[in-house]
Amino acid sequence: MDWPALACCTAVLTLVIFLPLSASDDRLVAGMPLSMGTAIISDGGAFALGFFNPSATTTPGRLYLAIWYNGIPEITTVWVANRETPATTSTPILSLTNTSDLVLSDGSGDKRVLWTTSVAAEQSSSPSTAVLLNTGNLVIRSSNGTMLWQSFDHHADTLLPGMNLRMKYSPREGGRLVSWKGPGDPSPGRFSYGIDPNTLLQVFLWDGPRPAARLGPWTGYVVKSERRYQVANSSTDIIVYMAVVDNDDEIYITYSLSDGAPSTRYVLTYSGEFQLQTWSSISMAWAVLETWPSSECARYGYCGPYGYCDETATPAPTCRCLDGFDPASTVEWSSGRFSAGCTRKEALRGCRDGFLAMPGMKSPDGFMLVGGNSSTMEDCSAGCGRNCSCVAYAYANLGNGRSRDISRCLVWTGELVDMVKIGAVPGTDTLFIRMASLDAGDGKRKSSNAARIVLPVVGSSVLICILFAWSKFKGKNNKRRGHNIATWNCMTTICGLVEGNLHNDHEFLFVRFEEVSLATDNFSETCMIGQGGFGKVYKGMLRGKEVAVKRLSKDSQQGIMEFKNEVILIAKLQHRNLVRLLGCCGEGDEKLLIYEYLPNKSLDATLFDDTRKLLLDWTKRFHIIKGVARGLMYLHQDSRPTIIHRDLKAGNVLLDAEMKPKIADFGMARIFGDDQQNANTQRVVGTYGYMAPEYAMEGIFSTKSDVYSFGVLLLEVVTGLRRSYSCHTMGYSSLIVFTWNMWMEGKTEKLADSSIMETCSPSEVFLCTHVALLCVQDNPDDRPFISSIVSILENGSTSLPEPNRPAYFTRRNIAMEQIVSDDHQNSMNNLTLTEIEGR
């Protein structure tokens, strides 16, 4: 699958229209407006411009200015001007003004303007003419022939031959096709199609803000290509010539047709399919030549993280796990549900691991473009090898033998999502994936003889930091264009901050302070989305991506320690249920962490809000519970070394756009050695109500301390009540006490949040309550390990032990005056610190 291939989809669009009573020529001039009952016909007769009503009635209702195929009896529009502002009278008028602008008004007494072009004043000094070309392009030309405006630059839902779908390098602006809202509603719909503005290397089909399908990164193999189609009951082939044009200012995709081809177009349907349609004069209908996405397997992320769709499988494409991975949920996988994806069989060991080669792949999403135009395959592999957070890379020469080579090195530091195995054909990548079962430098695989590339181990203690910068593939005088480029440099200011605390195989991302300041409007209060003991959190736009910036207070010595700790730990952690660190800054007194921005706030901000909690039905809540458990299992069991979070709570669980949970805030986390079971501290940190009793009163913590916190969190998700819930009128002092009494009275079914009572699964509510009460038992040895909890939640269990009387049920002598709670510090990306001092 190559980037310019533009694989497409199928749907037929039929409209009822007010047919023009008469037709003018192909142009419009000042003083001669276009009104109802007339139309402009292109020279050659292929297209018409006039007014239409998309409803199946002759009542005026909603009228639109549109261009449609003139010689086809099934009226099909290709462009609509006033998609959001239809005329509601029967007398709309289109006029060309003396300033060279087209103006559409509703023709009523006040002549309300419904739509207009915007021609620059310096271009419109001479008389102009609006002309409908036989390509379907409406243009405004000055008297000397200069084009001042064209409809081809203002896309609707159709891509015609000769039309460009472009993206400028600076600023990052470009066009998208936008679907209709419905079969009789041309207003902008849910779906859009265009070039990815973040990378300029791939094409997306979006469903609102979320990707619905994706063509893989452009490999540069084919700049121009052709596709031949045979139409049923016809001896004539249709050849579609595709092209990608990359110049100093922009990159765009376009296409043309073979001579004599019938009317053919790409269209984005209101149902979210991108289709190649051609008119059949035999069947007198639109025939669909190609459709995209063509199957469920082609939809974005269908096989989940670390899963891929194998299109080479027979008899049909299917989801598989990458070599070295197993399904995250064997039950879901065997039933044909793949969204949970796959997990590693063996945890990574850092820079000691080698790389496995997978040829013939559509590379995953979420990559960074690194290096420069002259980088080689060796540069790309060595750079990823030195960066211990780099989990995969892919290299391609986009020049493809032209006079000047343009290389492309892609690296991944997070989950690998939306992969397809197409086979070793032109237009695919060889993806190199870091594998724990491969030793860097030994050239031998422990468990497989698959093809691979082995990368050297970093032999020094130098910290490698990634500096993001905007750059360009090419340009005169070595100017760099606006691609997202990362270079393998070390910035001594931040390296010095954590020197001696990181091992030589860990690294993190570095961003300049001025870049972060610009992204947050100089840390404007309007951008602030959270606040805690460490400082503030801001929302910003950094290199085309929304981010959350955690800024440490300059006068917070405690915060500096947490900052160091979080940077050290985050370099070790990669999991879909852990919030992702994108970068950091340590210039002078400034200490900042840059995280992925998660739009659905923290869990507590949603769960305990009477309006927002309706977004969390039981299915979503159960998925959140399981997601947090999987993230905690990664910290306790799959990461090396073991990580104890120490402040797991609803405020430190963030929700992404699909309500998937991510554990956040590792400022208070601690590292355990391989043989270490517990630790003791004189500095107790955490949030009252979530802390296990042995930790709060004796300073002893272990993985079982996090399990206790998980149990409290689980009860909050099930009941929709805060941990500090107090119902004194019924004799209950906390949520745990309330739950225990309901359990003992056999009233577990009444524990579910009232907002989900009608739709929740009683058996799953009972299971979650049982697990939660096992987690909050007084004796840490009685609490289950998180791995057992994950297995129980995923597969169910009928043989769980009865829970003992919970902790804090009899021991409630905590010094309340020493506790600082953060119940009201909910934020969109809530990264907070709450501390109590041990006695």
Residue, then its C-alpha position, 0 to 999 in steps of 0.5 A: m500500500d503506497w501513500p499516493a494510492l488513495a484506496c477508496c470506498t463506495a456509496v451512491l448520492t442522488l439528489v432532487i434538484f430545481l432544474p434550471l428553466s434556462a441556461s446562460d453561458d459559462r461565465l458571470v460578470a458584474g451587473m448580471p447576477l445568477s438567480m433561480g431558474t437559470a444556470i451557468i453551463s461550462d464550455g463543453g457542457a460537462f458541468a453546471l452551476g446553479f441552485f438546488n434543493p436536496s430534499a425530495t420535494t419541490t418546496p423551496g425549503r433549503l436552497y444551495l448554490a452548487i456545481w453538478y454534472n450537467g449531462i448525467p440524468e441522476i443529478t450529482t453535485v460535486w461542490v456546494a458553496n453555502r453548506e452551513t447557510p442555506a437560503t430559506t427564500s425562493t429568490p437567492i441571488l449570486s452576484l459578482t461585485n466590483t471588488s471581484d468577489l462572488v456574493l450569495s444573498d437570499g434576495s429578501g428585503d435586507k438581502r442577507v449575505l449567505w456566502t462570499t469569496s475573499v479576494a485580496a484587495e490588491q488583486s481586485s483593482s481591475p474588472s473581473t469575470a467568474v467562469l465555470l470551467n469544463t473541469g468543474n472548477l469555478v474561477i474568478r479571473s482578472s481582465n489580464g487572465t490572472m486567477l484570483w480565486q477558484s472553487f478547487d481550493h475550497h473542498a466539499d465532499t468530492l475530489l475531481p480530476g485535476m483538483n489538488l488536496r494540499m498541505k502547506y509547510s508553513p503555516r500548516e494549512g491544507g484542505r480536507l474533503v468533508s462529507w455531507k451530514g446525511p443523504g439530503d443534508p449537504s451541511p458538513g458531516r462527521f467525516s473528513y479526509g486529507i493529509d496528516p498536518n502533523t507529519l505531512l507523510q500520511v493520509f487520514l480518514w477522520d470521524g470527527p477528531r478521531p482517526a477512522a482509517r489511515l494510509g501508511p507513511w509515504t515511502g517515496y517508492v512511487v511518485k506517479s502511478e496508475r490504476r486500471y479499472q474494468v467497468a462491468n458490461s463495458s469494453t473500455d478500461i478506466i486508468v486513474y493516474m495518481a501523483v504526489v507533488d512535493n515542492d518548496d511550499e507545499i505537498y499535494i495529491t492529485y489525479s487525472l483520467s485516461d482519454g475517453a474515460p466517463s465521468t469519474r470522481y472520488v467522493l467521501t460519503y456521509s457514512g464515512e466511506f471514501q469511494l471511487q465512482t464512475w458513471s455507467s451509461i449502460s446501467m445509468a447509475w454510478a458504479v463503485l470501482e474501489t472503496w476504503p476502508s474496504s473491511e473492518c481490518a482496515r479501520y484505524g487501530y482495529c487490531g489494537p496496540y502491538g497487533y496487526c492485520d495480516e492481509t497476506a493471510t488466507p482465506a481472509p485478512t486477520c489480526r495477529c500479534l507481533d512476534g514476541f507478543d501475546p493477546a492482552s485478552t485471550v477471551e476477547w481475541s478468540s471471540g473476534r474482538f481485538s481492540a485490547g491488542c497484545t502485550r509483550k511476552e518478556a519485558l524490555r531490558g533497555c538498550r541491551d535488546g536487539f531489533l527484529a525486522m518485519p518486512g512488508m509492513k504499513s508502519p504504525d501511527g504515532f511516529m517521530l521523524v528524526g535526522g536530516n535529509s542526508s541520514t542513512m539507514e545506519d544513522c537511523s538504526a544507531g540512533c534508535g539503538r542508543n535511545c533506550s525508549c525507542v521501541a521501533y524504527a523504519y527507514a526509507n529513501l524518498g528520493n527513489g533514485r532521483s538526482r537528490d536523495i531525501s531520506r526518512c527515518l521514523v522512530w516510535t517511543g510509545e505503543l505501536v498502533d494501526m499496523v498492517k502486513i501487506g507483504a514485501v511489495p513496493g510501497t511498504d516499510t521494513l519495521f524494526i521492533r525492539m525485542a527482549s529476546l534479542d541481544a544487541g550485538d550477539g546476532k542470535r535470537k533466543s526463540s526464533n530464527a526470524a530475520r533481524i537487525v542487531l544494534p550495538v549497546v550504548g557503552s557509556s553513561v552519557l544521557i541521550c536526550i531528544l530535541f524536537a525541532w521543526s525542519k524541512f526535507k529540502g530547500k534552497n541554501n540548505k533551508r529546512r522545511g516544516h517537518n517534525i524533526a528530532t535530533w539525537n542531541c544531549m542538552t547539558t542543563i537537564c542532563g545535569l539535573v538528574e546526573g547520577n540518578l539515571h542509569n546509562d540506558h535511560e533517556f528522556l525528551f528535551v524541549r526548549f523553554e521558549e518553545v513551551s512558553l509559546a505553546t502555552d501563551n506564556f503560561s497564561e491563566t486561561c491555559m491553566i487546567g490544574q494545580g497541585g502542591f508541585g505547581k500548575v498544569y497548562k494546556g498547550m499546542l506544541r508542534g501541532k499536538e495538544v499537550a499538558v505541561k506540568r510546571l514546577s513551582k520555583d520555590s518548591q524544593q519538594g517539587i524538585m525531588e518529585f520532578k527528578n523522580e518522575v523524569i527518572l521513572i518515566a524513561k522506564l515506563q511504556h504502556r497504553n494504560l500509563v500517561r505518556l511523557l512527550g518531553c521535558c525542560g530543565e533550563g535554569d530554574e524552570k522544571l517542566l514535564i510535557y505530557e500527552y493531553l487527555p481531553n476527558k479530564s481525570l477520572d474523579a472529575t468525571l465520576f463525581d460530577d452529576t452531569r459528566k458521570l452519565l458518560l460512564d456507563w457500566t461497560k466503560r467503567f468496567h473497561i476503566i477498572k480493567g485498564v487501571a489494573r493492567g497498568l498497575m500490573y505493568l508497574h508491579q510485574d512487567s516493568r524492570p525494576t518494579i515500581i510502586h506508585r504510592d498515590l494511585k487515586a481517581g485524580n491520578v487516572l486520566l481518560d483519553a478521547e475514548m474514555k480509556p484510562k491512563i495512570a498519571d503522576f509518578g512523582m512519589a513512585r519508588i523503585f524496588g529491587d528484584d528481590q525486595q518485597n517491602a520498604n520503610t520510609q519516614r516520609v509518608v506521601g499519598t492521599y488519605g483514604y487511599m493509603a493502606p494502614e501499614y503505610a499510613m501509620e508505620g511507613i511500610f509500603s509494598t506492591k500490596s499498598d498499591v493494591y489497597s489503593f486500587g481496591v478503594l478506587l474500584l469501589e468508587v468506580v462501582t458506587g460513584l461515591r467518593r472514598s470519604y463518603s460519609c453517611h452518618t445518618m445510617g451509621y457508616s463513616s466511610l465508603i469502605v465501611f458502607t460497602w462492607n456492611m452491604w456485603m455482610e447484609g447480602k445487598t451488594e446489588k444495591l451498591a451500583d451507582s444509581s446512574i448505571m443501575e438499569t444497565c449494569s451487569p449484577s454479576e460483574v458488580f458483585l465480582c468487582t465488589h468482592v475483589a475490592l474488599l479483598c484488596v482493602q483487607d487489613n493484612p497485606d498478605d491477605r490481599p491478592f497480587i495485581s496479576s491475580i486481580v487482572s486474571i479475575l477481572e478478565n476471566g471471572s472466578t467462582s472460587l474467590p476467598e471470603p474477604n476479611r474485615p477491611a482495614y480502617f474498620t476498627r483502626r481509625n486513629i489517623a491524625m486528621e489535622q496532619i492530612v491535606s486532601d485534594d478532593h476539589q482539585n479536579s482538572m482536565n489533566n489532574l497531576t496533583l500531590t498530596e502529602i501527610e507526614g508519618r508520626 
